[in-house]
Amino acid sequence: MSDDERWIDAALALAGRGLGRTAPNPSVGCLLVNGGRVVGRGWTQPGGRPHAEAEALAQAGSAARGATAYVTLEPCAHVSARGPSCTDGLIAAGVARVVAAMVDPDARTAGQGVDRLRAAGIDVAIGVREAAARRAIAGFLMREAHGRPFVTLKLAMSIDGRIAMADGRSRWITGEMARAHAHLLRARSDLIVVGRGTLEADDPSLDVRLAGLEDRAPRIAVMSRSLMAVPAGRKAARSDTLVIDGPAAIDGIDGVNDVLVEGGAAVAAACLAADRVDRIAVYRAPIVIGGGLAGVGDIGLADLADAHGRWRASDSRRLGNDRLEVYDRTR
């Protein structure tokens, strides 16, 4: 791995700190490196401003002159009422080089930032670790390309695909490490979707129970065709909780890049049948339940052949005694 790739990976780690807090903006990371030493670092702040470059430049001060800026997305080229152009900021600071993971698809920038940096005599490298950068801001890219958020379906199940005992008891299918990872998924999402059945059977709080991230609980949407509002007294009855009537309604929710669908089986099936799932995260415990509740209901599959070629394994790792399997939709 080259030095540029290592620094971009470090910037991507910084960008991860803003996930779930910056929508509809992407969460971007920036490192300013001068003489092999980090002189400034930043990531997109809550609400989308200040941008990562502005944060890093403010930290670096005069040390930014002659530095290399490593950014996970092309610096913005447009001036906003909420802040100046990052391209202008980098030029004014006197950076010598900019390494960006990818071009910004936003029409207000879309290569203009790169062009202006080069016109100012700054060396620019583009496309370093692009695949990793695209994966990190998949929600923003989905919004830009298709006008809808990126949807991840989370399933915690046994070896035989059960999410609960036959009587509905499900605490706990997976172990502590897997549950902590699932809470990290929540913290990095803008919206959690559950069904009415899950709301009534489990009364979930849908918060983030990780030390230091308790304030990262995303908004909640309950999917139901009959429920008008979440009843008072339910843990999910927050002031900003939504009730939606189906998967298509997810598309129109403002300020949402990343959606986490948590259950139950009917909601999972509805989102899959509507082809609204872009990633499936399966937390699989080494247990066999037998006659329990299935993780996914009927999705209307007419022929087994139609199920093949739709999903690609993209990650697999051990989490204590459990295993996380991640599958991306092939499109």
C-alpha positions in Angstrom: 0.0 0.0 0.0 1.4 3.4 -1.0 1.7 6.4 1.4 -1.2 8.1 -0.4 -3.4 5.0 0.2 -2.5 4.8 3.9 -3.3 8.5 4.4 -6.6 8.2 2.6 -7.5 5.2 4.8 -6.8 7.4 7.8 -9.0 10.1 6.4 -11.8 7.5 5.8 -11.5 6.5 9.5 -12.1 10.2 10.4 -15.0 10.4 8.0 -16.6 7.5 9.9 -17.0 9.7 13.0 -19.6 11.8 11.2 -21.8 9.0 9.8 -25.4 9.4 10.9 -25.0 13.1 11.7 -24.3 14.9 8.5 -27.2 14.0 6.1 -28.1 15.1 3.6 -24.4 16.0 3.2 -21.9 13.2 3.0 -19.5 12.6 5.9 -16.0 13.4 4.6 -12.6 13.1 6.3 -9.5 15.3 5.7 -5.9 15.1 6.8 -3.3 17.8 6.2 0.2 16.3 6.1 3.4 18.3 6.0 6.9 16.8 6.1 5.4 13.4 7.0 3.5 14.9 10.1 -0.2 15.4 10.5 -0.7 19.1 11.0 -4.5 19.2 10.7 -7.4 16.8 10.6 -11.2 17.2 10.3 -14.4 15.5 9.5 -17.8 16.8 8.5 -19.6 18.2 11.5 -23.2 17.6 12.6 -25.7 19.0 10.2 -23.2 19.0 7.3 -21.1 22.1 8.3 -18.3 22.9 8.8 -16.8 20.7 6.1 -13.9 18.4 6.8 -11.4 20.6 5.0 -12.4 23.7 6.9 -11.9 21.9 10.2 -8.5 20.6 9.2 -7.3 24.0 7.8 -8.4 25.8 11.0 -6.4 23.3 13.1 -3.3 23.5 10.9 -3.1 27.3 10.6 0.1 28.4 8.8 1.4 24.8 8.8 -1.0 24.1 5.9 1.3 26.0 3.5 3.1 23.4 1.4 1.1 20.5 2.9 -0.7 17.7 1.2 -4.4 17.5 1.8 -5.9 14.0 1.8 -9.7 14.1 1.4 -12.2 11.3 1.0 -14.2 13.4 -1.5 -13.3 16.1 -4.0 -13.3 19.5 -2.2 -16.5 21.4 -2.8 -16.3 24.2 -5.4 -19.5 26.1 -4.5 -20.0 28.9 -2.0 -22.9 28.3 0.3 -24.8 30.5 2.7 -23.5 28.0 5.3 -19.9 28.3 4.5 -17.2 29.1 1.9 -15.9 26.8 -0.8 -13.4 24.2 0.4 -11.5 24.5 -2.9 -11.0 28.2 -2.2 -9.9 27.5 1.3 -7.2 25.0 0.2 -5.9 27.4 -2.4 -5.8 30.4 0.0 -4.0 28.2 2.6 -1.2 27.4 0.1 -1.4 23.6 0.1 1.0 22.1 -2.4 -1.0 18.9 -3.2 -4.4 17.4 -2.9 -5.2 13.7 -3.0 -8.9 12.9 -3.2 -10.5 9.5 -3.2 -13.2 10.4 -5.7 -14.9 13.1 -7.7 -18.0 14.7 -6.0 -21.1 13.7 -8.0 -22.9 16.9 -6.7 -23.5 19.0 -9.9 -22.3 22.1 -8.0 -18.8 20.6 -7.9 -18.5 17.5 -10.1 -14.9 18.0 -11.2 -14.8 21.8 -10.9 -13.0 21.6 -7.6 -10.2 19.5 -9.2 -10.0 21.9 -12.2 -9.7 25.0 -10.0 -7.0 23.4 -7.8 -5.0 22.5 -10.8 -5.5 26.0 -12.3 -4.0 27.4 -9.1 -0.9 25.3 -9.6 -1.8 22.6 -7.0 -0.9 19.0 -7.9 -4.0 16.9 -7.7 -4.4 13.1 -7.6 -7.9 11.6 -7.8 -9.2 8.1 -7.4 -7.0 6.9 -4.6 -9.0 4.2 -2.6 -12.1 5.1 -4.5 -13.9 1.9 -3.9 -13.5 2.2 -0.1 -14.6 5.9 -0.3 -17.7 5.0 -2.3 -18.7 2.4 0.2 -18.3 4.8 3.1 -20.7 7.3 1.6 -23.1 4.9 -0.1 -26.1 6.7 1.2 -25.1 10.1 -0.2 -24.2 8.5 -3.5 -27.6 6.7 -3.7 -29.4 10.0 -3.0 -27.4 11.7 -5.8 -27.9 9.0 -8.3 -31.4 7.7 -7.6 -33.1 10.2 -5.2 -33.5 7.7 -2.3 -31.4 6.6 0.7 -29.2 3.5 1.0 -31.1 0.8 2.9 -29.4 -1.9 5.0 -31.4 -4.8 6.4 -30.2 -6.1 9.7 -30.9 -9.7 10.7 -29.8 -11.4 13.9 -30.5 -15.1 13.6 -29.6 -18.7 14.4 -27.8 -21.1 12.1 -31.1 -22.3 10.9 -32.4 -18.8 10.1 -34.6 -18.2 13.1 -34.9 -14.8 14.8 -36.9 -15.9 17.8 -38.5 -18.9 19.6 -41.9 -20.0 18.4 -43.5 -17.9 21.2 -41.6 -14.8 20.1 -38.8 -14.7 22.7 -35.6 -13.4 21.1 -33.3 -12.2 23.9 -30.7 -13.0 23.2 -30.0 -14.7 19.8 -26.5 -13.2 19.5 -23.8 -12.4 22.0 -22.6 -9.1 23.5 -20.0 -8.3 20.8 -22.4 -8.8 17.9 -25.0 -6.7 19.7 -22.5 -3.9 20.2 -21.6 -4.0 16.5 -25.3 -3.7 15.7 -25.5 -0.6 17.9 -22.6 0.9 15.9 -24.7 0.3 12.7 -27.5 2.3 14.4 -25.2 5.1 15.4 -24.1 5.4 11.7 -27.6 5.5 10.4 -30.0 8.4 9.9 -33.2 6.4 10.3 -34.3 3.0 11.8 -37.3 1.2 10.4 -39.3 -1.4 12.3 -42.8 -2.9 11.8 -45.9 -2.5 13.9 -45.5 -6.1 15.1 -42.0 -5.5 16.5 -43.2 -2.3 18.1 -46.1 -4.1 19.9 -44.3 -7.3 20.7 -40.9 -5.9 21.9 -41.5 -2.2 22.7 -37.9 -1.5 21.5 -36.2 1.7 22.6 -34.1 1.7 19.3 -31.4 3.8 21.0 -27.6 3.5 20.9 -26.2 1.8 24.0 -22.5 2.3 23.4 -20.4 4.4 25.7 -19.8 7.8 24.2 -22.3 7.4 21.4 -25.5 7.6 23.4 -26.5 10.8 21.6 -26.3 9.1 18.2 -29.8 7.5 18.2 -31.3 7.9 14.8 -34.8 8.9 13.9 -37.4 6.1 13.9 -40.0 5.1 11.4 -42.7 2.5 12.0 -44.0 0.7 8.9 -47.7 0.0 9.1 -50.7 0.4 6.8 -53.1 0.8 9.8 -51.2 2.6 12.5 -51.8 6.4 12.6 -49.3 7.3 15.2 -47.0 5.5 17.7 -49.0 5.3 21.0 -47.8 7.3 23.9 -45.9 5.2 26.4 -44.0 3.2 23.8 -40.3 3.7 24.0 -40.2 4.6 20.3 -42.7 7.4 20.8 -40.4 10.3 20.2 -41.4 13.7 18.9 -39.8 13.0 15.5 -41.0 9.4 15.1 -42.7 8.7 11.8 -45.3 6.2 10.6 -44.9 5.1 7.0 -47.2 2.9 5.0 -44.6 0.9 3.0 -41.1 0.7 1.6 -41.6 3.4 -1.1 -42.4 6.0 1.6 -38.7 5.7 2.8 -37.6 7.5 -0.4 -39.4 10.8 0.4 -38.1 11.3 4.0 -35.9 14.4 4.0 -32.4 14.5 5.5 -31.8 10.8 5.3 -28.9 9.1 3.6 -28.7 5.8 5.4 -31.6 3.7 6.6 -31.4 0.6 8.9 -34.3 -1.8 8.7 -34.4 -3.8 11.9 -37.5 -5.9 11.7 -39.6 -7.9 11.9 -40.1 -10.6 9.2 -42.9 -8.8 7.5 -41.1 -5.5 7.1 -37.9 -7.3 5.9 -40.0 -9.2 3.3 -41.8 -6.0 2.2 -38.5 -4.1 1.6 -36.9 -7.1 -0.2 -40.0 -7.6 -2.4 -40.0 -3.9 -3.3 -36.2 -4.1 -4.1 -35.5 -1.4 -1.5 -32.7 -3.3 0.2 -29.1 -2.5 -0.9 -27.2 -4.4 1.8 -28.0 -7.2 4.2 -26.1 -7.5 7.5 -26.6 -11.0 9.0 -25.5 -11.6 12.6 -25.5 -15.4 12.8 -25.2 -17.1 16.2 -23.9 -20.7 16.5 -27.2 -22.0 17.8 -30.1 -24.1 16.3 -33.6 -23.1 17.3 -35.7 -25.4 15.2 -39.4 -24.4 15.1 -38.9 -20.7 15.7 -39.8 -17.6 13.8 -38.3 -17.0 10.4 -36.2 -13.9 9.8 -37.9 -13.0 6.5 -41.5 -13.5 5.4 -42.7 -14.4 1.9 -41.1 -12.1 -0.8 -43.2 -13.4 -3.7 -40.4 -15.4 -5.3 -41.9 -17.3 -8.2 -38.8 -19.4 -9.2 -35.7 -20.4 -7.3 -33.6 -19.3 -10.3 -34.7 -15.8 -9.8 -33.0 -15.7 -6.4 -29.6 -16.3 -7.8 -27.2 -13.5 -8.9 -28.9 -10.8 -6.8 -26.5 -10.7 -3.8 -22.7 -10.6 -3.5 -20.8 -11.4 -0.3 -18.8 -8.3 0.6 -17.7 -9.0 4.2 -17.4 -11.7 6.8 -15.9 -11.5 10.3 -16.0 -13.1 13.7 -17.7 -11.2 16.5 -17.1 -13.2 19.6 -18.8 -16.6 19.0 -21.0 -15.1 16.3 -20.3 -14.2 12.7 -21.3 -11.2 10.7 -22.0 -11.8 7.0 -22.6 -8.8 4.7 -24.2 -9.0 1.3 -24.5 -6.2 -1.2 -27.2 -6.0 -3.9 -25.9 -6.4 -7.4 -27.4 -3.9 -9.7 
